[in-house]
Amino acid sequence: MNNTFSFPSEQKEGVYQAIMQRRDIRAQFTQDPISEELLDKLLRAAHHAPSVGFMQPWNFLIVRDLATKERVHQGFLEAHQESAEMFSEEKKTKYQGFKLEGIRESPVNLLITCDRERTGPVVIGRTVQPTMDLFSTVCAVQNLWLAARAEGIGVGWVSIIHEEKLREIFNLPDSVVVIAYLCIGHVTHFPEMPELEKAGWLPRLNLDELVFYETWGQKK
């Protein structure tokens, strides 16, 4: 069936290529600066994410200051050490060998937050699922990530840091919650596969095993 609303073949392929070749970048950043024009394009892509109730709950806090990055990195180190103690001895050694952030190496850090009070207490789509504003902001992260990959820009998500540490560093108001702390920059290369998959930390799951039909657990 001919779909008149589909993109041309080359454009469709570009979308899928960005999805399949997106990587969590940590060790591959260069010090080349990102132009204001390009950073604005990435933020505009994020800003056009799907938004429940069209509340657009996100804010984007750009970080370039080295002293601020150092404070965030120190917060990462503290949380990283805590996390290491949660694994078995075998896993702990492997975990400690991973490069899990590029806070100081990337020219731009980006804190993405969700303002849970934006547009008021009653929002279409949040009346029975109040966490939908958080999910909308995660969609903004994904938009930015895919746009960055299409532009040849690397993005790394730093999740090993306590939210309270980021709240303290950036003086966040009470209504605002942290969604993502990202490292953004040009790269030497994009790994062929996710680094944790390559290292054998966990395998990629078989899609067929994750798809059910009509009710939970029902296969074709």
Secondary structure as a PSIPRED ss2 file (coil, helix, strand):
# PSIPRED VFORMAT (PSIPRED V4.0)

   1 M C   1.000  0.000  0.000
   2 N C   1.000  0.000  0.000
   3 N C   1.000  0.000  0.000
   4 T C   1.000  0.000  0.000
   5 F C   1.000  0.000  0.000
   6 S C   1.000  0.000  0.000
   7 F C   1.000  0.000  0.000
   8 P C   1.000  0.000  0.000
   9 S H   0.000  1.000  0.000
  10 E H   0.000  1.000  0.000
  11 Q H   0.000  1.000  0.000
  12 K H   0.000  1.000  0.000
  13 E H   0.000  1.000  0.000
  14 G H   0.000  1.000  0.000
  15 V H   0.000  1.000  0.000
  16 Y H   0.000  1.000  0.000
  17 Q H   0.000  1.000  0.000
  18 A H   0.000  1.000  0.000
  19 I H   0.000  1.000  0.000
  20 M H   0.000  1.000  0.000
  21 Q H   0.000  1.000  0.000
  22 R C   1.000  0.000  0.000
  23 R C   1.000  0.000  0.000
  24 D E   0.000  0.000  1.000
  25 I C   1.000  0.000  0.000
  26 R C   1.000  0.000  0.000
  27 A C   1.000  0.000  0.000
  28 Q C   1.000  0.000  0.000
  29 F E   0.000  0.000  1.000
  30 T C   1.000  0.000  0.000
  31 Q C   1.000  0.000  0.000
  32 D C   1.000  0.000  0.000
  33 P C   1.000  0.000  0.000
  34 I C   1.000  0.000  0.000
  35 S C   1.000  0.000  0.000
  36 E H   0.000  1.000  0.000
  37 E H   0.000  1.000  0.000
  38 L H   0.000  1.000  0.000
  39 L H   0.000  1.000  0.000
  40 D H   0.000  1.000  0.000
  41 K H   0.000  1.000  0.000
  42 L H   0.000  1.000  0.000
  43 L H   0.000  1.000  0.000
  44 R H   0.000  1.000  0.000
  45 A H   0.000  1.000  0.000
  46 A H   0.000  1.000  0.000
  47 H H   0.000  1.000  0.000
  48 H C   1.000  0.000  0.000
  49 A C   1.000  0.000  0.000
  50 P C   1.000  0.000  0.000
  51 S C   1.000  0.000  0.000
  52 V H   0.000  1.000  0.000
  53 G H   0.000  1.000  0.000
  54 F H   0.000  1.000  0.000
  55 M C   1.000  0.000  0.000
  56 Q C   1.000  0.000  0.000
  57 P C   1.000  0.000  0.000
  58 W E   0.000  0.000  1.000
  59 N E   0.000  0.000  1.000
  60 F E   0.000  0.000  1.000
  61 L E   0.000  0.000  1.000
  62 I E   0.000  0.000  1.000
  63 V E   0.000  0.000  1.000
  64 R C   1.000  0.000  0.000
  65 D C   1.000  0.000  0.000
  66 L H   0.000  1.000  0.000
  67 A H   0.000  1.000  0.000
  68 T H   0.000  1.000  0.000
  69 K H   0.000  1.000  0.000
  70 E H   0.000  1.000  0.000
  71 R H   0.000  1.000  0.000
  72 V H   0.000  1.000  0.000
  73 H H   0.000  1.000  0.000
  74 Q H   0.000  1.000  0.000
  75 G H   0.000  1.000  0.000
  76 F H   0.000  1.000  0.000
  77 L H   0.000  1.000  0.000
  78 E H   0.000  1.000  0.000
  79 A H   0.000  1.000  0.000
  80 H H   0.000  1.000  0.000
  81 Q H   0.000  1.000  0.000
  82 E H   0.000  1.000  0.000
  83 S H   0.000  1.000  0.000
  84 A H   0.000  1.000  0.000
  85 E C   1.000  0.000  0.000
  86 M C   1.000  0.000  0.000
  87 F C   1.000  0.000  0.000
  88 S C   1.000  0.000  0.000
  89 E H   0.000  1.000  0.000
  90 E H   0.000  1.000  0.000
  91 K H   0.000  1.000  0.000
  92 K H   0.000  1.000  0.000
  93 T H   0.000  1.000  0.000
  94 K H   0.000  1.000  0.000
  95 Y H   0.000  1.000  0.000
  96 Q H   0.000  1.000  0.000
  97 G C   1.000  0.000  0.000
  98 F C   1.000  0.000  0.000
  99 K C   1.000  0.000  0.000
 100 L C   1.000  0.000  0.000
 101 E C   1.000  0.000  0.000
 102 G C   1.000  0.000  0.000
 103 I C   1.000  0.000  0.000
 104 R C   1.000  0.000  0.000
 105 E C   1.000  0.000  0.000
 106 S C   1.000  0.000  0.000
 107 P C   1.000  0.000  0.000
 108 V E   0.000  0.000  1.000
 109 N E   0.000  0.000  1.000
 110 L E   0.000  0.000  1.000
 111 L E   0.000  0.000  1.000
 112 I E   0.000  0.000  1.000
 113 T E   0.000  0.000  1.000
 114 C E   0.000  0.000  1.000
 115 D E   0.000  0.000  1.000
 116 R C   1.000  0.000  0.000
 117 E C   1.000  0.000  0.000
 118 R C   1.000  0.000  0.000
 119 T C   1.000  0.000  0.000
 120 G C   1.000  0.000  0.000
 121 P C   1.000  0.000  0.000
 122 V C   1.000  0.000  0.000
 123 V C   1.000  0.000  0.000
 124 I C   1.000  0.000  0.000
 125 G C   1.000  0.000  0.000
 126 R C   1.000  0.000  0.000
 127 T C   1.000  0.000  0.000
 128 V C   1.000  0.000  0.000
 129 Q C   1.000  0.000  0.000
 130 P C   1.000  0.000  0.000
 131 T C   1.000  0.000  0.000
 132 M H   0.000  1.000  0.000
 133 D H   0.000  1.000  0.000
 134 L H   0.000  1.000  0.000
 135 F H   0.000  1.000  0.000
 136 S H   0.000  1.000  0.000
 137 T H   0.000  1.000  0.000
 138 V H   0.000  1.000  0.000
 139 C H   0.000  1.000  0.000
 140 A H   0.000  1.000  0.000
 141 V H   0.000  1.000  0.000
 142 Q H   0.000  1.000  0.000
 143 N H   0.000  1.000  0.000
 144 L H   0.000  1.000  0.000
 145 W H   0.000  1.000  0.000
 146 L H   0.000  1.000  0.000
 147 A H   0.000  1.000  0.000
 148 A H   0.000  1.000  0.000
 149 R H   0.000  1.000  0.000
 150 A H   0.000  1.000  0.000
 151 E C   1.000  0.000  0.000
 152 G C   1.000  0.000  0.000
 153 I E   0.000  0.000  1.000
 154 G E   0.000  0.000  1.000
 155 V E   0.000  0.000  1.000
 156 G E   0.000  0.000  1.000
 157 W E   0.000  0.000  1.000
 158 V C   1.000  0.000  0.000
 159 S C   1.000  0.000  0.000
 160 I C   1.000  0.000  0.000
 161 I C   1.000  0.000  0.000
 162 H C   1.000  0.000  0.000
 163 E H   0.000  1.000  0.000
 164 E H   0.000  1.000  0.000
 165 K H   0.000  1.000  0.000
 166 L H   0.000  1.000  0.000
 167 R H   0.000  1.000  0.000
 168 E H   0.000  1.000  0.000
 169 I H   0.000  1.000  0.000
 170 F H   0.000  1.000  0.000
 171 N C   1.000  0.000  0.000
 172 L C   1.000  0.000  0.000
 173 P C   1.000  0.000  0.000
 174 D C   1.000  0.000  0.000
 175 S C   1.000  0.000  0.000
 176 V E   0.000  0.000  1.000
 177 V E   0.000  0.000  1.000
 178 V E   0.000  0.000  1.000
 179 I E   0.000  0.000  1.000
 180 A E   0.000  0.000  1.000
 181 Y E   0.000  0.000  1.000
 182 L E   0.000  0.000  1.000
 183 C E   0.000  0.000  1.000
 184 I E   0.000  0.000  1.000
 185 G E   0.000  0.000  1.000
 186 H E   0.000  0.000  1.000
 187 V E   0.000  0.000  1.000
 188 T C   1.000  0.000  0.000
 189 H C   1.000  0.000  0.000
 190 F C   1.000  0.000  0.000
 191 P C   1.000  0.000  0.000
 192 E C   1.000  0.000  0.000
 193 M C   1.000  0.000  0.000
 194 P C   1.000  0.000  0.000
 195 E H   0.000  1.000  0.000
 196 L H   0.000  1.000  0.000
 197 E H   0.000  1.000  0.000
 198 K H   0.000  1.000  0.000
 199 A C   1.000  0.000  0.000
 200 G C   1.000  0.000  0.000
 201 W C   1.000  0.000  0.000
 202 L C   1.000  0.000  0.000
 203 P C   1.000  0.000  0.000
 204 R C   1.000  0.000  0.000
 205 L C   1.000  0.000  0.000
 206 N C   1.000  0.000  0.000
 207 L H   0.000  1.000  0.000
 208 D H   0.000  1.000  0.000
 209 E H   0.000  1.000  0.000
 210 L H   0.000  1.000  0.000
 211 V C   1.000  0.000  0.000
 212 F C   1.000  0.000  0.000
 213 Y C   1.000  0.000  0.000
 214 E C   1.000  0.000  0.000
 215 T C   1.000  0.000  0.000
 216 W C   1.000  0.000  0.000
 217 G C   1.000  0.000  0.000
 218 Q C   1.000  0.000  0.000
 219 K C   1.000  0.000  0.000
 220 K C   1.000  0.000  0.000
